[in-house]
Amino acid sequence: MAICNPSSPSSSSTSTSTKAWIIHTLAVGAAAAVALGAHAYLYYRRSGKFRSRVIGIIPARFASSRFEGKPLVHILGKPMIQRTWERAKMATTLDHVVVATDDDKIAECCRGFGADVVMTSESCRNGTERCNEALQKLGKQYDVVVNIQGDEPLIEPEIIDGIVKALQAAPDAVFSTAVTSLKPEDAFDPNRVKCVVDNHGYAIYFSRGLIPFNKSGKVNPQFPYLLHLGIQSFDSKFLKIYPELLPTPLQMEEDLEQLKVLENGYKMKVIKVDHDSHGVDVPDDVDKIERYMREHNLH
């Protein structure tokens, strides 16, 4: 399997733009006003200063139980980490984009195609902790940190912008993320994480199993199941707290780091987007995404 040989960024890698929309947008203003108080909320919104400084961090590690060296695998001639970085750079809400890694090979590859790299320790237990360490090492003040999964090489810049704006518009939340429609064939795939949300667009639960699960034990073709996309953004103050929170039972059972946020009583804003997810979880996914890119003339 090909390893890193950086290619020059190309504008032809841009796929057809999709618009991200916030679930139940009409409830956002009211929820924010309750959380901050109407006067404070209006001040921050009008001043444009509320959570205005935003950084995108792409955590990447070489070691992986399911797919070792995944960030460096080539997808139609470019390392996957390069494709993710190029997409992230298109987002209009990000003031800066960096790669955070503990691996010299990944760092060398990323510097080769022009990315800024922050070296982090091998002790980081997940991407969120790696983002936090990178933020501390940067030594700059940011209000929002976007954790951009390196295994989503076709992530839409509009989705990045959507979750940032959702967090900026929901002062009672410390975290925001995105979901899309779940394909029936992915219903029982544990690598495809499912999500349920409340009537105000806040996350209730995430699971590797199908949720909700009905009495028949079968997929209901009429129900709008939601697939979680790996991208997520944090209030930077909460990100500093996150590593200090002890692992929680649901987090450990599902092996989903976002559950630790919910189990500790924090709120998470969710936006629904129209996105044909093409994450790379296992080696077989590489052929699938390359076939999709050829069919849609994406290079």
KEBALO-982156 format. One record per residue (C-alpha): residue in one letter; x, y, z. Coordinates in nm, 4 decimals. Layout:
N
[r a [X Y Z]]
...
//
This chain:
299
[r m [0.0000 0.0000 0.0000]]
[r a [0.1412 0.3347 -0.1046]]
[r i [0.2857 0.5591 0.1649]]
[r c [0.3364 0.9326 0.1632]]
[r n [0.4560 1.1113 -0.1472]]
[r p [0.2931 1.4534 -0.1117]]
[r s [0.1117 1.5932 -0.4113]]
[r s [0.0462 1.9574 -0.4814]]
[r p [-0.2948 2.0838 -0.3658]]
[r s [-0.5424 2.0968 -0.6520]]
[r s [-0.8592 2.2960 -0.6831]]
[r s [-1.0117 2.0028 -0.8741]]
[r s [-1.0450 1.8124 -0.5485]]
[r t [-1.3447 2.0232 -0.4596]]
[r s [-1.6699 1.8278 -0.4778]]
[r t [-2.0122 1.9774 -0.5279]]
[r s [-2.0817 2.2096 -0.2361]]
[r t [-2.3444 2.1049 0.0128]]
[r k [-2.5169 2.3343 0.2534]]
[r a [-2.5159 2.2455 0.6225]]
[r w [-2.8211 2.3423 0.8170]]
[r i [-2.8858 2.3576 1.1906]]
[r i [-3.1597 2.1362 1.3289]]
[r h [-3.4499 2.3457 1.4565]]
[r t [-3.2789 2.6761 1.3912]]
[r l [-3.5688 2.8729 1.5271]]
[r a [-3.4949 2.7422 1.8784]]
[r v [-3.1341 2.8608 1.8814]]
[r g [-3.1946 3.2249 1.9683]]
[r a [-3.4314 3.1423 2.2520]]
[r a [-3.1995 2.8775 2.4005]]
[r a [-2.9027 3.1111 2.3840]]
[r a [-3.0938 3.3950 2.5468]]
[r v [-3.1965 3.1726 2.8359]]
[r a [-2.8376 3.0520 2.8852]]
[r l [-2.6628 3.3873 2.8868]]
[r g [-2.9408 3.6295 2.9616]]
[r a [-3.0942 3.8315 2.6824]]
[r h [-2.8700 4.1358 2.7222]]
[r a [-2.5441 3.9447 2.7363]]
[r y [-2.6489 3.7284 2.4442]]
[r l [-2.7355 4.0251 2.2263]]
[r y [-2.4117 4.1998 2.3184]]
[r y [-2.1982 3.9038 2.2154]]
[r r [-2.3955 3.8371 1.8968]]
[r r [-2.3876 4.2005 1.7844]]
[r s [-2.0238 4.2535 1.8710]]
[r g [-1.9216 3.9468 1.6711]]
[r k [-1.6733 3.8564 1.9457]]
[r f [-1.8432 3.5501 2.0915]]
[r r [-1.6280 3.2417 2.0200]]
[r s [-1.4822 3.4252 1.7220]]
[r r [-1.1265 3.2850 1.7139]]
[r v [-1.1318 2.9395 1.5592]]
[r i [-0.8614 2.6804 1.4889]]
[r g [-0.8947 2.3521 1.3040]]
[r i [-0.6787 2.0649 1.4315]]
[r i [-0.6372 1.7350 1.2469]]
[r p [-0.5201 1.4702 1.4964]]
[r a [-0.3251 1.1899 1.3290]]
[r r [-0.1492 0.8813 1.4593]]
[r f [0.0309 0.6023 1.2781]]
[r a [-0.0601 0.3184 1.5143]]
[r s [-0.4133 0.1840 1.4748]]
[r s [-0.5623 -0.1531 1.5607]]
[r r [-0.7856 -0.1492 1.2532]]
[r f [-0.5620 0.0251 0.9996]]
[r e [-0.1985 0.0996 1.0803]]
[r g [-0.0523 0.3962 0.8935]]
[r k [-0.3958 0.5119 0.7811]]
[r p [-0.3164 0.8872 0.7531]]
[r l [-0.0435 0.8153 0.4970]]
[r v [-0.2335 0.5775 0.2721]]
[r h [-0.2715 0.7101 -0.0812]]
[r i [-0.6115 0.7919 -0.2227]]
[r l [-0.5857 0.8511 -0.5966]]
[r g [-0.2239 0.9616 -0.5672]]
[r k [-0.2397 1.1786 -0.2556]]
[r p [-0.1905 1.0866 0.1106]]
[r m [-0.5275 1.0830 0.2872]]
[r i [-0.4048 1.3347 0.5463]]
[r q [-0.3221 1.5768 0.2645]]
[r r [-0.6709 1.5479 0.1160]]
[r t [-0.8268 1.6164 0.4559]]
[r w [-0.5993 1.9174 0.5127]]
[r e [-0.6821 2.0630 0.1710]]
[r r [-1.0545 2.0370 0.2412]]
[r a [-1.0176 2.1937 0.5853]]
[r k [-0.8260 2.4886 0.4398]]
[r m [-1.1340 2.5768 0.2331]]
[r a [-1.3482 2.6399 0.5419]]
[r t [-1.4131 3.0121 0.5849]]
[r t [-1.4553 3.0024 0.9653]]
[r l [-1.1087 2.8643 1.0430]]
[r d [-0.8332 3.1135 1.1242]]
[r h [-0.5665 2.8425 1.1223]]
[r v [-0.5339 2.4699 1.0422]]
[r v [-0.2678 2.2402 1.1917]]
[r v [-0.1941 1.8683 1.2063]]
[r a [-0.1295 1.7208 1.5522]]
[r t [0.0679 1.3955 1.5531]]
[r d [0.3079 1.1852 1.7581]]
[r d [0.4673 1.0242 1.4519]]
[r d [0.7735 1.1567 1.2668]]
[r k [0.6700 0.9983 0.9363]]
[r i [0.3331 1.1739 0.9430]]
[r a [0.4966 1.5022 1.0454]]
[r e [0.7487 1.4843 0.7603]]
[r c [0.4756 1.4032 0.5107]]
[r c [0.2561 1.6927 0.6242]]
[r r [0.5378 1.9459 0.6205]]
[r g [0.6135 1.8268 0.2685]]
[r f [0.2796 1.9485 0.1348]]
[r g [0.2855 2.2704 0.3384]]
[r a [0.0896 2.1924 0.6551]]
[r d [0.1814 2.3306 0.9969]]
[r v [0.2512 2.0450 1.2393]]
[r v [0.2397 2.0253 1.6189]]
[r m [0.4148 1.7238 1.7739]]
[r t [0.2179 1.5642 2.0562]]
[r s [0.2886 1.2820 2.2991]]
[r e [0.2109 0.9138 2.2443]]
[r s [0.0148 0.9107 2.5695]]
[r c [-0.2906 1.0864 2.4203]]
[r r [-0.5808 0.8429 2.4550]]
[r n [-0.7901 0.9890 2.1744]]
[r g [-0.8099 1.2677 1.9193]]
[r t [-0.9705 1.5107 2.1616]]
[r e [-0.6815 1.4848 2.4061]]
[r r [-0.4385 1.5254 2.1166]]
[r c [-0.6200 1.8430 2.0108]]
[r n [-0.5980 1.9775 2.3655]]
[r e [-0.2237 1.9147 2.3876]]
[r a [-0.1684 2.0771 2.0476]]
[r l [-0.3702 2.3805 2.1550]]
[r q [-0.1578 2.4240 2.4679]]
[r k [0.1654 2.3928 2.2695]]
[r l [0.0541 2.6522 2.0159]]
[r g [0.0318 2.9072 2.2966]]
[r k [-0.2244 3.1206 2.1135]]
[r q [-0.5738 3.2168 2.2230]]
[r y [-0.8568 3.0442 2.0380]]
[r d [-1.2227 3.0299 2.1406]]
[r v [-1.3257 2.7271 1.9351]]
[r v [-1.1247 2.4184 1.8433]]
[r v [-1.2478 2.2021 1.5560]]
[r n [-1.1378 1.8389 1.5732]]
[r i [-1.1230 1.7359 1.2059]]
[r q [-1.0965 1.3614 1.1568]]
[r g [-0.8126 1.2760 0.9208]]
[r d [-1.0018 0.9762 0.7842]]
[r e [-1.2728 1.1892 0.6179]]
[r p [-1.0833 1.2988 0.3045]]
[r l [-1.4004 1.4264 0.1353]]
[r i [-1.5276 1.6320 0.4283]]
[r e [-1.7186 1.9347 0.3054]]
[r p [-1.5840 2.2771 0.4119]]
[r e [-1.9471 2.3823 0.4602]]
[r i [-1.9862 2.1178 0.7300]]
[r i [-1.6864 2.2561 0.9169]]
[r d [-1.8364 2.6044 0.8939]]
[r g [-2.1758 2.4683 0.9989]]
[r i [-2.0624 2.3147 1.3279]]
[r v [-1.8568 2.6233 1.4139]]
[r k [-2.1555 2.8516 1.3591]]
[r a [-2.3794 2.6144 1.5554]]
[r l [-2.1485 2.6321 1.8568]]
[r q [-2.1208 3.0093 1.8279]]
[r a [-2.5022 3.0312 1.8281]]
[r a [-2.5523 2.8008 2.1286]]
[r p [-2.3779 2.9439 2.4363]]
[r d [-2.5251 2.6684 2.6561]]
[r a [-2.3367 2.4020 2.4588]]
[r v [-1.9654 2.3196 2.4893]]
[r f [-1.9470 2.0880 2.1906]]
[r s [-2.0993 2.0680 1.8422]]
[r t [-2.1007 1.8004 1.5774]]
[r a [-2.2762 1.6884 1.2598]]
[r v [-2.4973 1.4012 1.1500]]
[r t [-2.6360 1.2867 0.8181]]
[r s [-2.8885 1.0289 0.7032]]
[r l [-2.7895 0.6696 0.7775]]
[r k [-2.7847 0.4291 0.4845]]
[r p [-2.9806 0.1065 0.5468]]
[r e [-2.6747 -0.1068 0.4694]]
[r d [-2.4823 0.0685 0.7490]]
[r a [-2.7482 0.0107 1.0149]]
[r f [-2.5657 -0.2718 1.1950]]
[r d [-2.2072 -0.1725 1.1119]]
[r p [-2.0328 -0.0911 1.4431]]
[r n [-1.7862 0.1334 1.2579]]
[r r [-2.0759 0.3627 1.1626]]
[r v [-2.1764 0.5526 1.4765]]
[r k [-2.5428 0.6426 1.5145]]
[r c [-2.6923 0.9405 1.6973]]
[r v [-3.0253 1.0535 1.8397]]
[r v [-3.1112 1.4168 1.9150]]
[r d [-3.3817 1.6010 2.1050]]
[r n [-3.6385 1.8444 1.9662]]
[r h [-3.3996 2.1379 2.0101]]
[r g [-3.1081 1.9862 1.8214]]
[r y [-2.9018 1.8662 2.1185]]
[r a [-2.7500 1.5199 2.1334]]
[r i [-2.9187 1.2577 2.3502]]
[r y [-2.6940 0.9594 2.2781]]
[r f [-2.4420 0.8032 2.0376]]
[r s [-2.4017 0.4306 1.9773]]
[r r [-2.2278 0.1786 1.7559]]
[r g [-2.5542 -0.0122 1.7568]]
[r l [-2.8689 0.0938 1.5772]]
[r i [-3.0595 0.3602 1.7724]]
[r p [-3.3439 0.3801 1.8253]]
[r f [-3.3914 0.0022 1.8214]]
[r n [-3.7489 -0.1199 1.7727]]
[r k [-3.9231 -0.4347 1.8981]]
[r s [-3.8979 -0.6121 1.5632]]
[r g [-3.5191 -0.5924 1.5690]]
[r k [-3.5250 -0.4785 1.2059]]
[r v [-3.4481 -0.1506 1.0302]]
[r n [-3.7606 0.0635 0.9913]]
[r p [-3.7363 0.2094 0.6380]]
[r q [-3.9672 0.4939 0.7425]]
[r f [-3.7529 0.6133 1.0346]]
[r p [-3.4906 0.8901 0.9785]]
[r y [-3.1892 0.7240 1.1446]]
[r l [-2.8859 0.9489 1.1847]]
[r l [-2.5203 0.8730 1.1146]]
[r h [-2.2616 1.0636 1.3169]]
[r l [-1.9857 1.2316 1.1197]]
[r g [-1.6546 1.2356 1.3042]]
[r i [-1.6015 1.6098 1.2897]]
[r q [-1.6644 1.8013 1.6123]]
[r s [-1.5898 2.1385 1.7663]]
[r f [-1.5266 2.2374 2.1274]]
[r d [-1.5352 2.5506 2.3331]]
[r s [-1.1631 2.5882 2.4094]]
[r k [-1.2239 2.6326 2.7824]]
[r f [-1.4089 2.3023 2.7947]]
[r l [-1.1378 2.1325 2.5904]]
[r k [-0.8918 2.2068 2.8712]]
[r i [-1.1270 2.0385 3.1190]]
[r y [-1.1989 1.7324 2.9058]]
[r p [-0.8756 1.5364 2.9739]]
[r e [-0.9280 1.5800 3.3484]]
[r l [-1.2699 1.4128 3.3362]]
[r l [-1.2499 1.0477 3.4350]]
[r p [-1.3520 0.7866 3.1754]]
[r t [-1.7225 0.7074 3.2023]]
[r p [-1.9030 0.3715 3.1790]]
[r l [-2.0899 0.4412 2.8545]]
[r q [-1.7805 0.5932 2.6939]]
[r m [-1.5771 0.2832 2.7723]]
[r e [-1.8495 0.0366 2.6722]]
[r e [-1.9153 0.2019 2.3338]]
[r d [-1.5571 0.3309 2.2894]]
[r l [-1.6950 0.6725 2.1911]]
[r e [-1.5242 0.9748 2.3426]]
[r q [-1.8225 1.2081 2.2936]]
[r l [-2.0221 1.0046 2.5454]]
[r k [-1.7967 1.1307 2.8235]]
[r v [-1.9220 1.4798 2.7438]]
[r l [-2.2867 1.3763 2.7748]]
[r e [-2.2360 1.1563 3.0817]]
[r n [-2.0877 1.4529 3.2661]]
[r g [-2.3963 1.6623 3.1948]]
[r y [-2.2595 1.8933 2.9239]]
[r k [-2.4682 1.9923 2.6221]]
[r m [-2.3785 1.9083 2.2653]]
[r k [-2.5295 2.0863 1.9649]]
[r v [-2.5981 1.8805 1.6535]]
[r i [-2.6529 1.9946 1.2955]]
[r k [-2.7964 1.7748 1.0230]]
[r v [-2.6202 1.7911 0.6881]]
[r d [-2.6630 1.6411 0.3458]]
[r h [-2.3381 1.4482 0.3115]]
[r d [-2.2577 1.1158 0.1492]]
[r s [-2.0160 0.9933 0.4164]]
[r h [-1.6935 0.8372 0.2941]]
[r g [-1.4885 0.7768 0.6037]]
[r v [-1.1937 0.5376 0.5903]]
[r d [-1.2085 0.2982 0.8856]]
[r v [-1.0535 -0.0179 0.7410]]
[r p [-0.8309 -0.0950 0.4367]]
[r d [-1.1287 -0.2066 0.2246]]
[r d [-1.2721 0.1471 0.2500]]
[r v [-0.9868 0.2831 0.0351]]
[r d [-1.1107 0.1021 -0.2776]]
[r k [-1.4652 0.2207 -0.2088]]
[r i [-1.3698 0.5862 -0.1801]]
[r e [-1.1443 0.5756 -0.4860]]
[r r [-1.4266 0.4203 -0.6887]]
[r y [-1.6631 0.6935 -0.5680]]
[r m [-1.4145 0.9662 -0.6586]]
[r r [-1.3636 0.8290 -1.0094]]
[r e [-1.7402 0.8008 -1.0639]]
[r h [-1.7873 1.1639 -0.9549]]
[r n [-1.4762 1.2981 -1.1301]]
[r l [-1.3109 1.4038 -0.8014]]
[r h [-0.9339 1.4317 -0.8082]]
//
